[in-house]
Amino acid sequence: MSSATSSEADLSRAAVGAVGLLVAFTLLLPGLLMSRHRRFQERRSPEYVRSWTLNGSYTPLGYLDGIGGSVDDHAYAARSRAAAGSFLPGDPYAPENKSSALLTTDTLCFMAVGLVHRITGDIHRTWTWTRFVFGFLWFALLYRLFRDAGKTRLLSAASGASATLFADLFFGFPYLEPQSVKHALRTLFWILGNDTGTLGPTRIISRAVTFPPFWLACVLAVRAVKGGRPALAAWAGLAVGACMYVHLDVGSVVLGAAGLVALALTVRREPAAREAWILAAVAGLVSIPWIATHFPTDPSMLERVGAFKSRAPSARSLLYLAAMALAWRRARGDASLLWCGALLGAVFACLNVQIATGYYVYPIYWQYIGNFCLAILAVLLLPANAAASPRWGYALLAAFLIAFGRATTYAALHYQFAALPRDVEEAIRWLDKNAEPGAVVATLSPTSTTLLGSLSRQRPIAAYLHPIVTDISREENARRLAAAAKLFRVDKATLLADAFDCPRVEAARAEHNKLQWEHAVNPGLEEEAAMVGAFFHGTPCPKAREFLSAEWDRPDAPRADYLWYGDLERRLSKGRAPAGIEVYRNASVALFKPKP
């Protein structure tokens, strides 16, 4: 194809901008449709809607785990709300916790979402606008990455749109595991039903907000390693180092890639080695505060993030090493291929870090980055005539048609679950309106603990112990939970025998996972399945019981301002109301002020 014909077939800049806006809108489409479906059903059959388990208002955060949302999203919302109220995102559950490690953990992510929340003033609108803005940035920065590699606007737009709209697929690809195949089939062919997670990059942390800084760092790094621009290399180094304050997976990969590129260009005696070393040095300097506050790592935190002792190398990581070798062999002065290969090499290193450290961390997040880099490499290696083909317009159209189909089916399958129980929602609304900001609410429910942190200006007495949201110790959280139990007149033996019965917890988890695939919700089962994970994140159930037993009689816990008396508290207390003054009641939740 001639260059003139190729140019005529290419997209205009305005068309590229329209594609980006359409990508961002498509990511919001499931939420818009679910909200509309719910309003339609409420007008048509109000009694039927009231009979639903989740019969409250639509929320883009979803109802905890699995059905259109994630319990982690609620934890992230809690810290985002904390970030909206101060310059640095602190601990939403323990404001007195001034941990420097927490202050440097995902700081930029929570500052960004906190800024959006400061503008909107409502966490549901915050989630919606964050997904729209960062969905557009996903597309825009991927598009720029391909354009800087010399690809046409049409190919760059088709690749950027497809990668963004189907970002969720990269968790399973390219390993043909039964769960991954099932997920891929349900995602691509919507008539088979839809998976339980979120579509595209709409999960706020670990996708939506996490990756745009990563793509930006890649764009700047590729430009810098072309050589001749030391100032740009310094800015690229700043962006690369800043990724350590975005999320560990993207930060470790992009920082490792900077070092690999500097070494490669030095070995090859390329003139651009100077800029590569400037980039790597600035990135290293910027990352020092993060490294200083996280190393040496507390073994208890390693356990909470799911790490376990092992020095076994990762066989799967050899795929990324081979792809790195291919990229560098074909680079021949191509900065985009050089950088993509370095990213793949860094993923290989991260997946084998246990050989040196002795700890194996759940690898899926690094594999996700590696899978994305494989897809980027495939586009970069396209022959010139294929890359310039106008047929990429058909690929772009197909991507949107499939994405629209996914969005509409996702909404039809999930709209009954994208809400909260009305009684819980109304109780939280009453607290938010009548209780002072920062008031401590005692509850034994992991669900109420999570929702109070994300949806109200008050805070639960115990924390949802997600390691990037709070780093208070498991011992302290055990004391907080014990203090709450005593307020509801629940003794240690009852709490351990009921809520922390390990065989029962494991059975509830298995049944809960099954219900996720069947698009069903059982709040009581959710409580049982989440009890250990919420209050002792990553801790085996027997060890959680040990923490509770050891800390039961220690008095170090915040004083409760309100008591949340819901279904779980009612069951554990055998129907005995707590000692206090009732200030609010609906069909399933009562709120008390404890007696002085």
C-alpha positions in Angstrom: 0.0 0.0 0.0 1.3 3.4 -0.8 1.9 6.0 1.8 -0.8 8.2 0.2 -3.4 5.5 0.3 -2.4 4.6 3.9 -2.7 8.3 4.9 -6.1 8.6 3.3 -7.4 5.5 5.2 -6.1 6.7 8.5 -8.2 8.4 11.2 -8.2 12.1 11.9 -7.2 13.4 15.3 -10.9 14.3 16.0 -11.9 10.7 15.2 -9.3 9.4 17.6 -10.6 11.7 20.4 -14.1 10.4 19.6 -12.9 6.8 19.9 -11.4 7.6 23.3 -14.6 9.1 24.6 -16.6 6.2 23.3 -14.3 3.8 25.1 -14.8 5.7 28.3 -18.5 5.7 27.8 -18.6 2.0 27.0 -16.9 1.3 30.3 -19.7 3.2 32.1 -22.5 1.6 30.1 -23.0 -1.4 32.4 -23.6 0.9 35.4 -25.9 3.2 33.4 -28.0 0.3 32.2 -28.1 -1.4 35.7 -29.3 1.9 37.2 -32.0 2.2 34.5 -33.1 -1.4 34.9 -33.5 -0.9 38.6 -35.6 2.3 38.2 -37.8 0.6 35.6 -38.5 -2.4 37.9 -39.1 -0.1 40.9 -41.8 1.8 38.9 -43.3 -1.3 37.4 -43.1 -3.8 40.3 -42.2 -2.0 43.6 -43.3 -5.0 45.7 -41.1 -7.3 43.7 -38.1 -5.1 44.1 -38.7 -4.9 47.9 -38.5 -8.7 48.0 -34.9 -8.7 46.6 -32.1 -9.3 49.0 -30.3 -6.2 47.7 -33.4 -3.9 47.5 -31.7 -0.5 48.1 -30.3 2.1 45.7 -27.9 1.3 42.8 -24.2 1.7 43.7 -21.2 1.3 41.2 -19.2 -0.2 44.1 -21.4 -3.3 44.0 -22.3 -5.5 47.0 -19.0 -6.6 48.3 -17.4 -9.6 46.7 -18.0 -11.0 43.3 -21.3 -9.7 41.8 -20.3 -6.6 39.9 -18.1 -5.3 42.6 -15.4 -6.2 45.1 -14.9 -6.0 48.8 -11.6 -4.5 48.0 -13.3 -1.6 46.2 -15.1 -0.7 49.5 -11.8 -0.7 51.3 -10.2 1.5 48.6 -13.2 3.8 48.9 -12.6 4.1 52.7 -9.0 5.3 52.1 -10.1 7.5 49.2 -12.5 9.3 51.5 -9.7 9.7 54.0 -7.5 11.2 51.2 -10.3 13.7 50.3 -10.1 15.1 53.8 -6.4 15.6 54.0 -3.4 16.1 51.7 -2.0 12.6 52.3 -4.2 9.5 52.4 -4.0 8.1 56.0 -5.6 5.2 57.7 -9.4 5.4 57.5 -9.9 3.0 60.4 -7.3 4.3 62.8 -6.6 8.1 62.1 -4.0 8.0 64.9 -2.0 5.5 62.9 0.8 7.7 61.4 2.7 4.8 59.8 5.2 6.0 57.2 4.9 2.7 55.3 1.2 3.3 54.9 1.7 6.9 53.8 3.9 5.7 50.9 1.6 2.8 49.9 -0.4 3.5 46.7 -0.3 7.2 47.8 -0.8 8.7 44.3 -3.8 6.4 43.5 -5.6 7.4 46.6 -4.7 11.1 46.2 -6.2 11.0 42.7 -9.4 9.3 43.7 -9.6 11.5 46.8 -9.4 14.6 44.6 -12.3 13.3 42.5 -14.2 12.7 45.7 -13.5 16.2 46.9 -15.1 17.5 43.7 -18.1 15.2 43.7 -18.8 14.9 47.4 -20.4 11.5 46.9 -18.5 8.2 46.8 -20.9 6.7 44.2 -20.4 9.6 41.8 -16.7 9.4 42.6 -16.4 5.8 41.4 -18.4 6.6 38.2 -16.3 9.7 37.3 -13.0 8.0 38.2 -13.9 5.1 35.9 -14.7 7.5 33.1 -11.7 9.8 33.4 -9.1 7.0 33.9 -10.8 4.8 31.3 -10.2 7.6 28.8 -6.6 7.9 30.0 -6.0 4.2 29.5 -7.0 4.5 25.9 -5.2 7.8 25.3 -1.8 6.7 26.7 -1.9 3.3 25.0 -2.7 5.1 21.8 0.2 7.4 22.3 2.5 4.4 23.0 1.6 2.8 19.7 1.8 6.1 17.8 5.3 6.8 19.2 6.3 3.3 17.8 5.4 4.6 14.3 2.0 2.9 14.0 -0.9 4.5 12.1 -3.7 6.3 14.0 -6.1 3.6 13.0 -4.0 0.7 14.2 -3.1 2.7 17.4 -6.7 3.5 18.1 -7.9 -0.1 17.4 -5.2 -1.6 19.6 -5.7 1.0 22.4 -9.5 0.6 22.4 -9.4 -3.2 22.3 -6.8 -3.4 25.1 -8.8 -1.1 27.3 -12.2 -2.5 26.6 -11.0 -6.1 27.3 -8.4 -5.4 29.9 -10.0 -7.9 32.2 -9.1 -10.8 29.8 -5.4 -10.4 30.4 -5.6 -12.0 33.8 -6.3 -15.4 32.3 -4.4 -15.3 29.0 -2.3 -17.1 27.9 -2.6 -20.0 30.3 -5.3 -22.5 29.4 -6.6 -23.2 32.8 -10.3 -24.3 33.2 -11.2 -21.2 35.1 -9.4 -18.9 32.7 -11.1 -20.6 29.7 -14.5 -20.3 31.3 -13.9 -16.7 32.0 -12.7 -16.0 28.5 -15.7 -17.7 26.9 -18.2 -15.9 29.1 -16.5 -12.6 28.4 -16.2 -12.8 24.7 -19.4 -14.7 23.9 -21.9 -12.9 26.0 -24.8 -15.3 25.2 -23.0 -17.8 27.5 -23.5 -15.5 30.4 -21.0 -13.2 32.0 -18.3 -13.6 34.6 -18.6 -12.1 38.1 -15.9 -9.5 38.0 -15.8 -6.0 36.5 -15.4 -5.4 32.8 -12.4 -3.8 31.3 -10.2 -1.8 33.7 -13.1 -0.6 35.9 -11.7 -2.1 39.1 -10.4 1.1 40.7 -7.1 -0.1 42.2 -5.0 -2.7 40.3 -6.5 -1.5 37.1 -8.4 1.8 36.5 -6.2 4.2 38.4 -3.1 2.1 38.6 -2.2 1.7 35.0 -2.4 5.2 33.4 0.7 6.3 35.4 2.4 3.1 34.2 1.5 3.8 30.6 2.6 7.5 31.0 6.0 6.3 32.4 6.4 4.0 29.5 5.6 6.7 26.9 8.1 9.1 28.5 10.7 6.3 28.9 10.5 5.3 25.2 11.0 8.9 24.1 13.9 9.3 26.6 15.9 6.2 25.5 15.9 7.5 21.9 18.7 9.7 23.2 19.7 13.3 22.9 17.3 14.7 25.5 18.7 14.5 29.1 16.0 16.7 30.5 13.3 14.4 29.2 15.2 11.5 30.6 15.0 13.1 34.0 11.3 13.7 33.7 10.9 10.1 32.6 12.8 8.9 35.6 10.5 11.0 37.8 7.5 9.3 36.3 9.1 5.8 36.6 10.0 6.3 40.2 6.6 7.7 41.0 5.0 4.4 40.0 6.4 2.9 43.2 3.8 5.2 45.0 1.1 4.0 42.6 1.1 0.2 43.2 3.9 -2.3 43.8 3.3 -4.4 40.7 3.6 -1.5 38.2 6.3 0.2 40.2 8.6 -2.8 40.4 8.2 -3.7 36.7 8.8 -0.2 35.4 11.7 0.4 37.8 13.3 -2.9 36.8 12.8 -2.1 33.1 14.6 1.2 33.5 17.7 -0.6 34.9 17.6 -3.3 32.2 17.5 -0.7 29.4 20.4 1.2 30.9 22.4 -2.0 31.1 21.5 -3.1 27.6 22.4 0.3 26.0 25.7 0.4 27.9 26.6 -3.1 26.7 25.7 -2.2 23.1 27.7 1.1 23.5 24.7 3.1 22.3 24.9 6.9 22.6 21.4 6.8 24.3 23.0 5.0 27.3 23.6 8.4 29.0 19.9 9.2 28.9 19.0 5.7 30.1 21.3 6.0 33.1 19.8 9.4 33.9 16.3 7.9 33.7 17.4 4.9 36.0 19.2 7.1 38.5 16.3 9.6 38.9 13.8 6.7 39.2 16.0 5.1 41.8 16.3 8.3 43.8 12.6 8.9 43.7 11.8 5.4 44.9 14.2 5.6 48.0 11.5 6.8 50.4 9.2 3.8 49.4 12.1 1.4 49.8 13.2 2.9 53.1 9.7 2.6 54.6 9.0 -0.9 53.4 12.2 -2.7 54.1 13.0 -4.8 56.0 9.4 -6.1 55.6 7.5 -7.2 58.6 6.8 -11.0 58.2 3.2 -10.4 59.4 2.6 -8.1 56.5 4.0 -10.6 54.1 1.5 -13.1 55.5 -1.3 -10.5 55.1 -0.5 -10.0 51.4 -0.6 -13.7 50.8 3.1 -14.4 50.6 4.5 -17.8 51.6 7.9 -19.3 51.9 9.3 -20.8 48.8 12.4 -20.5 46.6 11.0 -22.4 43.6 11.5 -20.6 40.3 8.5 -19.8 38.1 8.3 -22.0 35.0 5.7 -19.8 33.4 7.9 -16.8 33.6 10.1 -18.3 30.9 7.5 -17.2 28.4 8.3 -13.6 29.2 12.0 -14.2 29.1 11.7 -15.6 25.6 9.6 -12.7 24.5 12.2 -10.3 25.9 14.9 -12.0 23.9 12.7 -11.8 20.7 12.0 -8.1 21.3 15.6 -7.2 21.9 16.7 -9.3 18.9 14.3 -7.4 16.7 14.9 -4.0 18.3 17.8 -2.7 16.1 17.6 0.8 17.5 13.8 0.7 18.0 13.2 2.3 21.4 9.7 0.9 21.7 10.8 -2.7 21.2 13.7 -2.2 23.5 11.5 -0.8 26.3 8.8 -3.5 25.7 11.5 -6.2 26.0 12.8 -4.6 29.2 9.3 -4.7 30.7 9.0 -8.4 29.9 12.4 -9.0 31.4 11.4 -7.1 34.6 8.2 -9.2 34.8 10.4 -12.4 34.5 12.6 -11.1 37.4 9.6 -10.1 39.6 8.1 -13.6 39.1 11.3 -15.2 40.3 12.2 -12.8 43.2 11.4 -15.6 45.6 14.7 -17.3 44.6 16.5 -14.4 46.4 14.0 -13.4 49.1 12.6 -16.8 50.1 9.0 -15.5 49.8 6.6 -16.2 47.0 4.0 -13.5 46.4 0.8 -14.2 44.5 2.0 -13.8 40.9 -1.2 -13.0 39.0 -0.6 -9.2 39.0 2.9 -9.5 37.5 1.6 -12.0 35.0 -1.1 -9.5 34.1 1.5 -6.9 33.2 3.5 -9.5 31.3 0.4 -10.6 29.3 -0.3 -7.0 28.4 3.3 -6.5 27.2 3.0 -9.7 25.1 0.0 -8.1 23.3 1.9 -4.8 22.9 4.8 -6.7 21.5 2.6 -8.5 19.0 1.4 -5.1 17.7 4.9 -3.7 17.5 6.1 -6.7 15.5 3.4 -6.4 12.8 4.8 -6.3 9.3 4.7 -2.8 7.8 2.0 -3.6 5.2 -0.2 -5.3 7.9 0.2 -2.4 10.3 -0.8 0.1 7.6 -3.9 -1.9 6.5 -7.3 0.0 6.5 -8.9 -3.2 7.7 -8.0 -2.3 11.3 -11.2 -0.2 11.1 -13.2 -3.5 11.0 -11.3 -4.7 14.1 -12.1 -1.4 15.9 -15.8 -1.8 15.0 -15.8 -5.4 16.1 -14.2 -4.5 19.4 -17.0 -2.0 20.1 -19.8 -4.4 19.0 -18.5 -7.1 21.3 -18.0 -4.6 24.1 -21.5 -3.3 23.8 -22.8 -6.8 23.9 -20.8 -7.5 27.0 -22.1 -4.4 28.7 -25.8 -5.0 28.0 -25.6 -8.6 29.0 -23.6 -7.8 32.1 -26.2 -5.2 33.1 -29.1 -7.6 32.5 -27.4 -10.3 34.6 -26.2 -8.1 37.4 -28.7 -5.3 37.9 -30.4 -7.0 40.8 -27.1 -7.2 42.7 -25.6 -3.7 42.1 -27.1 -2.3 45.3 -27.1 -2.7 49.1 -29.9 -4.1 51.4 -32.2 -1.1 51.9 -32.2 -1.5 55.7 -28.4 -1.3 55.8 -28.4 1.6 53.4 -30.9 3.6 55.5 -29.1 2.9 58.7 -25.8 4.1 57.2 -27.6 7.2 55.8 -29.0 7.9 59.3 -25.6 7.7 60.9 -24.0 9.9 58.2 -26.7 12.5 58.8 -26.9 12.4 62.6 -23.6 11.2 64.0 -20.5 13.4 64.2 -17.9 12.7 61.5 -15.3 10.2 62.8 -17.6 8.7 65.4 -16.8 5.1 66.2 -19.4 2.5 65.5 -19.1 -0.9 67.1 -20.1 -3.9 65.0 -19.2 -7.5 64.7 -20.2 -7.8 61.1 -17.5 -7.8 58.4 -20.1 -6.5 55.9 -21.1 -3.6 58.1 -17.4 -2.9 58.9 -16.6 -2.7 55.2 -19.7 -0.6 54.3 -19.3 1.9 57.2 -15.7 2.5 56.1 -16.7 3.2 52.5 -20.1 4.8 52.6 -20.2 6.9 55.8 -18.2 9.6 57.5 -18.1 7.4 60.6 -15.7 4.5 61.2 -16.1 1.0 62.5 -14.4 0.1 65.7 -12.4 -2.7 64.0 -10.7 -2.4 60.6 -11.1 -4.3 57.4 -7.5 -5.3 57.5 -6.6 -4.9 53.8 -2.8 -4.2 53.8 -2.8 -1.2 51.4 -5.6 0.5 53.4 -4.4 0.0 57.0 -1.3 -1.5 58.6 -2.5 -1.7 62.2 -1.4 -5.0 63.6 -3.6 -8.1 63.8 -3.2 -8.0 67.5 -4.7 -4.5 67.7 -7.6 -5.5 65.4 -8.3 -8.5 67.6 -8.5 -6.2 70.6 -10.9 -3.9 68.7 -13.1 -6.9 67.7 -13.1 -8.2 71.3 -14.1 -4.8 72.6 -17.0 -4.8 70.2 -18.1 -8.3 71.2 -18.2 -7.3 74.9 -20.4 -4.3 74.1 -22.9 -6.8 72.6 -22.5 -9.1 75.6 -20.9 -11.8 73.4 -18.4 -13.9 75.3 -15.1 -15.3 73.9 -16.3 -18.9 73.7 -19.4 -17.9 71.7 -17.5 -15.8 69.2 -14.9 -18.4 68.6 -17.4 -21.3 68.4 -19.7 -19.5 66.0 -18.1 -16.8 63.9 -14.6 -18.3 64.0 -15.5 -22.0 63.7 -12.8 -22.9 61.0 -14.6 -25.8 59.3 -17.7 -23.7 59.1 -15.8 -20.7 57.7 -14.1 -22.9 55.0 -17.5 -24.4 54.0 -19.0 -20.9 53.7 -16.1 -19.8 51.5 -16.6 -22.7 49.2 -20.4 -22.2 48.9 -19.9 -18.4 48.5 -17.5 -19.0 45.6 -20.0 -21.2 44.0 -22.8 -18.7 44.4 -20.6 -16.0 42.7 -20.6 -18.1 39.4 -24.4 -18.6 39.8 -25.0 -14.8 40.2 -26.6 -15.3 43.6 -26.3 -13.4 46.9 -26.6 -14.7 50.4 -25.7 -12.0 53.0 -25.6 -14.5 55.9 -23.2 -16.7 54.0 -21.2 -13.7 53.0 -20.7 -12.8 56.7 -19.5 -16.3 57.6 -17.2 -16.5 54.6 -15.7 -13.1 55.2 -15.2 -13.1 59.0 -11.5 -14.2 59.0 -10.6 -12.5 55.8 -12.0 -9.1 56.8 -10.6 -8.8 60.3 -7.4 -10.8 59.8 -6.6 -10.5 56.1 -4.4 -13.3 54.8 -4.3 -15.1 58.1 -5.3 -18.7 58.5 -8.4 -19.3 60.6 -6.7 -21.1 63.4 -4.1 -18.3 63.8 -7.0 -15.7 63.8 -8.5 -17.6 66.7 -5.2 -17.5 68.6 -5.1 -13.7 68.1 -8.6 -13.3 69.5 -7.9 -15.6 72.5 -4.6 -13.9 73.4 -5.9 -10.3 73.1 -9.4 -10.7 74.5 -8.7 -9.3 78.0 -6.5 -6.4 76.9 -8.3 -3.1 77.1 -6.6 -1.1 74.3 -9.4 -0.3 71.9 -11.3 2.9 70.9 -14.4 3.9 72.8 -17.6 3.2 70.7 -20.0 6.1 70.1 -22.7 3.9 68.5 -23.6 0.2 68.5 -24.7 -1.4 65.2 -27.2 -4.1 66.1 -27.8 -6.2 62.9 -28.5 -9.8 62.1 -25.1 -11.1 63.0 -24.9 -9.2 66.3 -28.5 -10.4 67.1 -27.5 -14.0 66.4 -24.3 -13.9 68.4 -25.9 -12.2 71.4 -28.8 -14.7 71.3 -31.3 -11.9 70.7 -30.2 -9.8 73.8 -30.2 -6.1 72.9 -27.0 -4.3 74.0 -26.9 -2.0 77.0 -27.6 1.4 75.6 -30.2 3.9 74.4 -31.8 3.0 71.1 -31.6 5.9 68.6 -32.7 4.3 65.4 -34.4 1.2 64.2 -35.7 -0.4 61.0 -36.7 -3.9 60.1 -33.2 -5.5 60.5 -30.8 -2.8 61.9 -31.0 -1.0 65.2 -28.5 1.7 66.4 -27.7 2.3 70.1 -25.8 4.9 72.0 -23.8 3.0 74.7 -24.4 3.9 78.3 -21.6 6.1 79.8 
